[in-house]
Amino acid sequence: MWKIIIGFIIFAVLAMFVIMKGGDKLDMGGEKHGEDPTHAPAAAPATSAPAPAPAATPAEPAASAAK
């Protein structure tokens, strides 16, 4: 019986050591399925295509230009 108590105490000390070392980085949320929301999105590749030029504004009608 005393071996069980000693084993539990050793396990508890080991568990507390791991929790204290992990600090705020320790995730006790269980299994995560799908995308992990804590990671930042990947940076855009450096060889991306340039942005398209803005659309040209239509020319003024000839009647308003003649005034």
MIGUVO-996594 format. One record per residue: residue in three letters; residue number from 1; x, y, z of N, C-alpha, C in turn. Coordinates in nm, 2 decimals. Layout:
+------+-----+--------+--------+--------+--------+--------+--------+--------+--------+--------+
! rest !  nr !    nc1 !    nc2 !    nc3 !   cac1 !   cac2 !   cac3 !    cc1 !    cc2 !    cc3 !
+------+-----+--------+--------+--------+--------+--------+--------+--------+--------+--------+
!  ALA ! NUM !      X !      Y !      Z !      X !      Y !      Z !      X !      Y !      Z !
...
+------+-----+--------+--------+--------+--------+--------+--------+--------+--------+--------+
//
This chain:
+------+-----+--------+--------+--------+--------+--------+--------+--------+--------+--------+
! rest !  nr !    nc1 !    nc2 !    nc3 !   cac1 !   cac2 !   cac3 !    cc1 !    cc2 !    cc3 !
+------+-----+--------+--------+--------+--------+--------+--------+--------+--------+--------+
!  MET !   1 !   0.08 !  -0.12 !   0.00 !   0.00 !   0.00 !   0.00 !   0.09 !   0.13 !   0.00 !
!  TRP !   2 !   0.19 !   0.12 !   0.07 !   0.28 !   0.24 !   0.08 !   0.35 !   0.27 !  -0.05 !
!  LYS !   3 !   0.37 !   0.16 !  -0.14 !   0.43 !   0.18 !  -0.27 !   0.34 !   0.26 !  -0.36 !
!  ILE !   4 !   0.21 !   0.24 !  -0.35 !   0.11 !   0.31 !  -0.43 !   0.11 !   0.46 !  -0.39 !
!  ILE !   5 !   0.12 !   0.49 !  -0.26 !   0.12 !   0.63 !  -0.21 !   0.25 !   0.70 !  -0.26 !
!  ILE !   6 !   0.36 !   0.63 !  -0.25 !   0.49 !   0.69 !  -0.30 !   0.49 !   0.71 !  -0.45 !
!  GLY !   7 !   0.43 !   0.61 !  -0.52 !   0.42 !   0.63 !  -0.67 !   0.33 !   0.75 !  -0.70 !
!  PHE !   8 !   0.22 !   0.77 !  -0.63 !   0.13 !   0.88 !  -0.66 !   0.20 !   1.01 !  -0.63 !
!  ILE !   9 !   0.28 !   1.02 !  -0.52 !   0.35 !   1.14 !  -0.49 !   0.45 !   1.17 !  -0.59 !
!  ILE !  10 !   0.52 !   1.07 !  -0.64 !   0.62 !   1.09 !  -0.74 !   0.56 !   1.14 !  -0.87 !
!  PHE !  11 !   0.45 !   1.08 !  -0.91 !   0.37 !   1.12 !  -1.03 !   0.32 !   1.26 !  -1.01 !
!  ALA !  12 !   0.27 !   1.30 !  -0.90 !   0.22 !   1.44 !  -0.88 !   0.33 !   1.54 !  -0.88 !
!  VAL !  13 !   0.45 !   1.51 !  -0.83 !   0.56 !   1.60 !  -0.83 !   0.60 !   1.62 !  -0.98 !
!  LEU !  14 !   0.61 !   1.51 !  -1.05 !   0.65 !   1.51 !  -1.19 !   0.55 !   1.60 !  -1.28 !
!  ALA !  15 !   0.42 !   1.57 !  -1.25 !   0.32 !   1.65 !  -1.32 !   0.33 !   1.80 !  -1.29 !
!  MET !  16 !   0.35 !   1.83 !  -1.17 !   0.36 !   1.98 !  -1.13 !   0.48 !   2.04 !  -1.19 !
!  PHE !  17 !   0.59 !   1.96 !  -1.20 !   0.71 !   2.01 !  -1.26 !   0.69 !   2.04 !  -1.41 !
!  VAL !  18 !   0.62 !   1.95 !  -1.48 !   0.59 !   1.97 !  -1.62 !   0.50 !   2.10 !  -1.64 !
!  ILE !  19 !   0.40 !   2.11 !  -1.56 !   0.31 !   2.22 !  -1.57 !   0.38 !   2.35 !  -1.54 !
!  MET !  20 !   0.46 !   2.36 !  -1.44 !   0.54 !   2.48 !  -1.41 !   0.64 !   2.52 !  -1.52 !
!  LYS !  21 !   0.70 !   2.42 !  -1.58 !   0.80 !   2.45 !  -1.68 !   0.73 !   2.50 !  -1.81 !
!  GLY !  22 !   0.61 !   2.44 !  -1.84 !   0.53 !   2.48 !  -1.96 !   0.48 !   2.62 !  -1.95 !
!  GLY !  23 !   0.45 !   2.67 !  -1.84 !   0.40 !   2.81 !  -1.82 !   0.27 !   2.83 !  -1.90 !
!  ASP !  24 !   0.27 !   2.95 !  -1.97 !   0.15 !   2.99 !  -2.05 !   0.15 !   2.92 !  -2.18 !
!  LYS !  25 !   0.25 !   2.84 !  -2.22 !   0.25 !   2.77 !  -2.35 !   0.18 !   2.64 !  -2.34 !
!  LEU !  26 !   0.15 !   2.59 !  -2.22 !   0.09 !   2.46 !  -2.20 !  -0.06 !   2.47 !  -2.24 !
!  ASP !  27 !  -0.10 !   2.38 !  -2.33 !  -0.24 !   2.37 !  -2.38 !  -0.31 !   2.25 !  -2.32 !
!  MET !  28 !  -0.40 !   2.28 !  -2.24 !  -0.48 !   2.17 !  -2.17 !  -0.61 !   2.15 !  -2.24 !
!  GLY !  29 !  -0.63 !   2.19 !  -2.36 !  -0.76 !   2.19 !  -2.43 !  -0.79 !   2.06 !  -2.49 !
!  GLY !  30 !  -0.71 !   1.96 !  -2.49 !  -0.74 !   1.83 !  -2.55 !  -0.70 !   1.83 !  -2.70 !
!  GLU !  31 !  -0.76 !   1.73 !  -2.77 !  -0.72 !   1.72 !  -2.91 !  -0.79 !   1.83 !  -3.00 !
!  LYS !  32 !  -0.71 !   1.88 !  -3.09 !  -0.76 !   1.98 !  -3.18 !  -0.78 !   1.91 !  -3.32 !
!  HIS !  33 !  -0.90 !   1.94 !  -3.38 !  -0.93 !   1.88 !  -3.51 !  -0.94 !   2.00 !  -3.61 !
!  GLY !  34 !  -0.87 !   1.99 !  -3.72 !  -0.87 !   2.10 !  -3.82 !  -0.76 !   2.19 !  -3.80 !
!  GLU !  35 !  -0.78 !   2.32 !  -3.84 !  -0.68 !   2.42 !  -3.83 !  -0.66 !   2.47 !  -3.69 !
!  ASP !  36 !  -0.54 !   2.49 !  -3.65 !  -0.51 !   2.54 !  -3.51 !  -0.52 !   2.69 !  -3.51 !
!  PRO !  37 !  -0.62 !   2.75 !  -3.44 !  -0.63 !   2.90 !  -3.45 !  -0.52 !   2.98 !  -3.38 !
!  THR !  38 !  -0.43 !   2.91 !  -3.31 !  -0.33 !   2.99 !  -3.24 !  -0.21 !   3.02 !  -3.33 !
!  HIS !  39 !  -0.20 !   2.96 !  -3.44 !  -0.08 !   2.99 !  -3.53 !  -0.12 !   3.10 !  -3.62 !
!  ALA !  40 !  -0.02 !   3.18 !  -3.65 !  -0.04 !   3.30 !  -3.74 !  -0.04 !   3.24 !  -3.89 !
!  PRO !  41 !  -0.12 !   3.31 !  -3.97 !  -0.12 !   3.26 !  -4.11 !   0.02 !   3.28 !  -4.18 !
!  ALA !  42 !   0.04 !   3.19 !  -4.28 !   0.17 !   3.19 !  -4.35 !   0.19 !   3.32 !  -4.42 !
!  ALA !  43 !   0.31 !   3.37 !  -4.43 !   0.34 !   3.49 !  -4.50 !   0.32 !   3.47 !  -4.65 !
!  ALA !  44 !   0.28 !   3.58 !  -4.72 !   0.26 !   3.57 !  -4.86 !   0.39 !   3.55 !  -4.93 !
!  PRO !  45 !   0.39 !   3.47 !  -5.04 !   0.52 !   3.45 !  -5.11 !   0.57 !   3.58 !  -5.17 !
!  ALA !  46 !   0.71 !   3.59 !  -5.18 !   0.77 !   3.71 !  -5.23 !   0.75 !   3.73 !  -5.38 !
!  THR !  47 !   0.72 !   3.62 !  -5.45 !   0.70 !   3.63 !  -5.60 !   0.56 !   3.64 !  -5.64 !
!  SER !  48 !   0.48 !   3.71 !  -5.56 !   0.34 !   3.72 !  -5.60 !   0.32 !   3.82 !  -5.72 !
!  ALA !  49 !   0.21 !   3.81 !  -5.79 !   0.19 !   3.89 !  -5.91 !   0.16 !   4.04 !  -5.86 !
!  PRO !  50 !   0.19 !   4.14 !  -5.94 !   0.17 !   4.28 !  -5.90 !   0.01 !   4.30 !  -5.90 !
!  ALA !  51 !  -0.03 !   4.40 !  -5.82 !  -0.17 !   4.43 !  -5.82 !  -0.21 !   4.49 !  -5.95 !
!  PRO !  52 !  -0.33 !   4.46 !  -6.00 !  -0.38 !   4.52 !  -6.13 !  -0.40 !   4.67 !  -6.12 !
!  ALA !  53 !  -0.38 !   4.74 !  -6.23 !  -0.39 !   4.88 !  -6.24 !  -0.54 !   4.92 !  -6.22 !
!  PRO !  54 !  -0.57 !   5.04 !  -6.16 !  -0.71 !   5.08 !  -6.14 !  -0.77 !   5.10 !  -6.28 !
!  ALA !  55 !  -0.90 !   5.09 !  -6.28 !  -0.97 !   5.11 !  -6.41 !  -0.97 !   5.26 !  -6.45 !
!  ALA !  56 !  -0.96 !   5.28 !  -6.57 !  -0.95 !   5.42 !  -6.62 !  -1.09 !   5.48 !  -6.61 !
!  THR !  57 !  -1.09 !   5.61 !  -6.58 !  -1.22 !   5.68 !  -6.56 !  -1.27 !   5.72 !  -6.70 !
!  PRO !  58 !  -1.40 !   5.71 !  -6.73 !  -1.45 !   5.74 !  -6.86 !  -1.42 !   5.89 !  -6.90 !
!  ALA !  59 !  -1.40 !   5.92 !  -7.02 !  -1.38 !   6.05 !  -7.07 !  -1.51 !   6.13 !  -7.07 !
!  GLU !  60 !  -1.49 !   6.27 !  -7.06 !  -1.61 !   6.35 !  -7.05 !  -1.68 !   6.35 !  -7.19 !
!  PRO !  61 !  -1.81 !   6.36 !  -7.19 !  -1.88 !   6.37 !  -7.32 !  -1.83 !   6.49 !  -7.39 !
!  ALA !  62 !  -1.84 !   6.49 !  -7.52 !  -1.79 !   6.60 !  -7.61 !  -1.88 !   6.72 !  -7.59 !
!  ALA !  63 !  -2.01 !   6.71 !  -7.56 !  -2.09 !   6.83 !  -7.54 !  -2.05 !   6.91 !  -7.42 !
!  SER !  64 !  -2.01 !   6.85 !  -7.31 !  -1.97 !   6.92 !  -7.19 !  -1.83 !   6.98 !  -7.21 !
!  ALA !  65 !  -1.75 !   6.92 !  -7.29 !  -1.61 !   6.97 !  -7.31 !  -1.62 !   7.10 !  -7.40 !
!  ALA !  66 !  -1.72 !   7.11 !  -7.49 !  -1.73 !   7.23 !  -7.58 !  -1.77 !   7.36 !  -7.52 !
!  LYS !  67 !  -1.82 !   7.35 !  -7.40 !  -1.88 !   7.47 !  -7.33 !  -1.77 !   7.57 !  -7.30 !
+------+-----+--------+--------+--------+--------+--------+--------+--------+--------+--------+
//
